Amino acid sequence: MQALEETKEKNIPGIVYIYSTYNNTIIHITDMAGNTVAQVSGGKVTKHSRLKATPTVAMFAAKRAAEAARELGINAVYIRVKSKAGATSPGPGANAAIKSLSREGLKIINILDTTAIPRGGPKAKGGKRGRRV
């Protein structure tokens, strides 16, 4: 009975923050207290500026971040996906990064979209009666 309990792996959770825009993808892994475990961006993976937001580069960035997290014992994650405020959807790297984290052996507990939603915003230019043409 004890041999079975010893072989059972304990889930040590962490939080993965994926900030994905059309220009870059940033993957930031923390423990549950908020201490940084790994932070990798598209710019750290590729030297070409135009490739930073592509799904392939996001996949390699997520793989590099997941390896660092696994070394410190994190094997289950909560994922928080964020994109630029007001954007209709996260950038092209978000789904690839999530898929890559799953392939690396991290157990995904929850995926949450934390993109800010503008509620009215600042006063529009043009005065009380608008722009008169």
C-alpha positions as CSV (number, residue, x, y, z in Angstrom):
1,M,0.0,0.0,0.0
2,Q,2.8,2.4,0.8
3,A,4.6,1.7,-2.5
4,L,1.5,2.9,-4.4
5,E,1.3,6.1,-2.4
6,E,5.0,6.9,-3.0
7,T,4.8,6.4,-6.8
8,K,1.7,8.7,-7.0
9,E,2.9,12.1,-8.3
10,K,1.7,15.2,-6.3
11,N,0.5,18.1,-8.4
12,I,2.4,21.3,-7.6
13,P,0.5,24.1,-9.3
14,G,1.7,27.3,-10.9
15,I,0.2,30.1,-12.9
16,V,1.1,30.7,-16.6
17,Y,0.4,34.2,-17.9
18,I,0.3,34.3,-21.7
19,Y,0.3,37.8,-23.2
20,S,-0.3,37.5,-26.9
21,T,-0.6,40.4,-29.4
22,Y,-0.1,40.6,-33.1
23,N,3.5,41.8,-32.5
24,N,4.8,39.4,-29.8
25,T,4.0,36.6,-27.3
26,I,5.2,36.7,-23.7
27,I,5.0,33.6,-21.5
28,H,5.5,34.2,-17.7
29,I,5.3,31.3,-15.3
30,T,4.9,32.0,-11.5
31,D,4.3,29.8,-8.5
32,M,1.1,30.3,-6.6
33,A,2.6,33.1,-4.4
34,G,3.4,35.1,-7.5
35,N,7.2,34.5,-7.6
36,T,8.6,34.3,-11.1
37,V,9.8,30.9,-12.2
38,A,10.3,31.6,-15.9
39,Q,9.7,34.4,-18.4
40,V,10.3,33.9,-22.1
41,S,9.1,36.0,-25.0
42,G,9.2,35.6,-28.7
43,G,12.1,38.0,-28.9
44,K,14.2,35.7,-26.7
45,V,13.6,32.8,-29.1
46,T,14.1,34.4,-32.5
47,K,16.3,37.2,-33.8
48,H,13.8,38.3,-36.5
49,S,11.4,40.9,-35.3
50,R,8.7,39.9,-37.8
51,L,8.6,36.3,-36.5
52,K,8.0,37.2,-32.8
53,A,4.2,36.7,-32.9
54,T,4.1,33.6,-35.0
55,P,2.7,30.3,-33.6
56,T,5.9,28.5,-34.2
57,V,8.0,30.9,-32.1
58,A,5.3,30.9,-29.4
59,M,5.5,27.1,-29.3
60,F,9.3,27.2,-28.7
61,A,8.9,29.9,-26.1
62,A,6.3,27.9,-24.2
63,K,8.5,24.8,-24.4
64,R,11.5,26.7,-22.9
65,A,9.4,28.1,-20.1
66,A,7.8,24.7,-19.4
67,E,11.2,23.1,-19.0
68,A,12.3,25.7,-16.5
69,A,9.0,25.2,-14.5
70,R,9.4,21.4,-14.6
71,E,12.9,21.7,-13.1
72,L,11.5,23.5,-10.1
73,G,8.8,20.9,-9.6
74,I,5.7,22.6,-11.1
75,N,3.6,20.1,-13.0
76,A,0.1,21.6,-13.0
77,V,-0.8,25.1,-14.2
78,Y,-3.6,27.6,-14.3
79,I,-3.4,29.5,-17.6
80,R,-4.4,33.2,-17.9
81,V,-4.5,34.4,-21.5
82,K,-4.4,38.2,-22.1
83,S,-4.3,40.3,-25.2
84,K,-4.2,44.0,-26.0
85,A,-7.2,45.9,-24.5
86,G,-10.0,46.2,-26.9
87,A,-8.7,43.4,-29.2
88,T,-11.3,41.0,-30.6
89,S,-9.1,38.0,-30.0
90,P,-5.7,37.1,-28.6
91,G,-2.7,37.0,-31.0
92,P,-1.8,34.0,-33.1
93,G,0.7,32.6,-30.5
94,A,-1.8,32.0,-27.7
95,N,-3.3,28.7,-28.8
96,A,0.1,27.4,-29.9
97,A,1.6,28.2,-26.5
98,I,-1.2,26.5,-24.6
99,K,-0.9,23.4,-26.8
100,S,2.9,23.3,-26.3
101,L,2.5,23.6,-22.5
102,S,0.2,20.6,-22.6
103,R,2.6,18.6,-24.8
104,E,5.5,19.3,-22.4
105,G,3.6,17.4,-19.6
106,L,2.1,20.2,-17.6
107,K,-1.4,19.4,-16.5
108,I,-3.7,22.2,-17.4
109,I,-6.2,22.9,-14.6
110,N,-8.0,26.0,-15.9
111,I,-7.8,28.4,-18.8
112,L,-9.0,32.0,-18.2
113,D,-9.2,35.0,-20.6
114,T,-8.2,38.1,-18.7
115,T,-8.2,40.6,-21.5
116,A,-9.3,44.1,-20.4
117,I,-12.6,45.3,-21.9
118,P,-12.9,49.0,-22.5
119,R,-16.1,50.4,-20.9
120,G,-16.8,53.8,-22.6
121,G,-13.2,55.0,-22.6
122,P,-12.1,58.7,-22.7
123,K,-14.2,61.5,-24.1
124,A,-14.3,61.5,-27.9
125,K,-12.6,64.3,-29.8
126,G,-14.8,66.9,-31.5
127,G,-16.8,68.8,-28.9
128,K,-20.4,68.6,-27.9
129,R,-21.9,68.6,-31.4
130,G,-19.2,66.5,-33.1
131,R,-17.0,67.3,-36.1
132,R,-18.8,69.5,-38.6
133,V,-17.8,69.0,-42.2
